[in-house]
Amino acid sequence: MQIDYTGSLDAEFKGATPAIQFRYADILLNYAEALAELDGVGNAQKIIDAFATFT
């Protein structure tokens, strides 16, 4: 892979500066895990709602 540090919006996947891409499912999972770490029982409904939006 050739990396061009000048970057270009038109040249994605064509040797331009690579972009970081996240799947929506990964974002929801990270959000749910953060809620569980903060207060799992208190945020139970928010966690359920996060997964319900994905399905």
Residue pairs with C-beta under 8 A, 6 or more apart in sequence:
1 15
1 18
2 15
3 15
3 17
3 18
4 11
4 15
4 16
4 17
5 17
6 17
7 16
7 17
8 16
8 17
12 19
24 54
25 54
28 50
28 51
28 53
28 54
31 50
32 47
32 50
32 51
35 43
35 46
35 47
35 50
36 43
36 47
40 47
